[in-house]
């Protein structure tokens, strides 16, 4: 039994195809589309002016680095914002507790201003 070929023999070896980008409508290909052909056919399209040799879009490492740095900065900013909101909530809770404590302690401060020392314990209170 003969092995099954993944591509018909008239296409050729897919690793040997030459990609071209069409400038004009040719058969089923529209301008701007890219397709791969045998080197001879690709050369014919390029020589006739119907297509140009395909050039892969250039992605510079600077663009990739810039994008990753921007994503990292955004994540850090979101983390800092969440931390600041948590700290603000904690500060509000502390201020509310302090205000409540100060409101409750107003009567004790009035006694100390009168010159009466605070009670020191059970033994001291029993001697008086």
Protein Blocks (a to p, Z undefined) as FASTA:
>chain_A
ZZddfbdfklopfklpccdddfbdehjbcehiacdddfklmmmmmmnopaccdddddddf
klmmmmmmmmmmmmmmmmmmmmmmmmmmmmmmmmmmmmmmmmmmmmmmmmmmnopacdfb
jklmmmZZ
